[in-house]
Amino acid sequence: MSTKTPLEAELSALMVEALNLEMTPEEIDPQVGLYGDGLGLDSIDLLELSLAISKKYGIQLRADDADNQRIFASVASLAQHIEANRTK
């Protein structure tokens, strides 16, 4: 398992809390995919996660964004997107 940046650790905790995941934030590898074979999240989970991220970081994640597949590829890619765009 790779070492997490502080933001990746924060995002892992936010995911566990927002989605009521049956795992600890420490168990989430920042490089593992969020949907499908990775963590197994679905589109509803990603929508809920987007809302939690918007509240916490002031970033609007839109369902029709062409980059969503890249943004939501992993905790690491999500953290990079937040770092580049956050207002809070």
N, C-alpha and C positions, 0 to 999 in steps of 0.2 A: 504494500500500500504506500502511495506517495505521501510525502509530507505536505500538509496543507498550509496555505498562507492564512493570515488572520481573517481575511474576508471569506475565503473558502470555508473555514471553520464556522464562521458566523452564518453563512448561507446554509451549511449542512444543518445547523441547529434550527434555523428558520424553516427549512424543509420538513424536518422531523415534527416540529410544532404545528406548522400550518396544515400539513397533510396527515397528521396523526400516524406517522410511519411507525411500524413495529420494529424499530432499530434505533441505535443511538447515533448521534451525529458523528462520533468517532468511527463508526462502521462504514460510513459513506466515503468511498474512494473518490477524490476529486476528478480523476480521469475516466471513471466509468460512465457510460451513457445513462441519461436520465430516463429514457423511455425504451420500450421494447425489451430486449434481452438484458439491458443494464439494470437499473433500479425498477423497471417495470411500470413507470408512471404512464398515465394515459392523458388524453387531451384535457379532461376535466381537472386532473391534478395540476397540469401545467397552467391552466387558467387560474386556479386558486393560488399557485405559486407566484404567478405574475402579479396578482392583486396584492399579495403580501410584500413582494419586492417593491411595488409602486408605493405602498404605504411607508415602508421603512427607508427606502433610498431615493424617493422622488423621481423614479424612472418610469416612463410609460412604455410598457411592452405591449405591442399591438398584435392581435391575432393575424392580421393580414400582412405582417412584416415578412418580406421575402427572406430575411436573414434568420428567422426563428429557428430553423433547423440547426444552423451553426451556433446561435446564441444558447439554445437549450441542449446542445450536444452533451455537456457535462457540467459539473459544478465549476470546474476550472474555466470553461468557456463563458459561463454565466458570470463568474467573478470578473473576468476580463472586460466583459461588456459593461458591467456595473461601474467598474473603475473608470472606464472611458467616458461614461455618460452621467454619473450621479450628480445630483444637485444638493444632497444633504450630507 
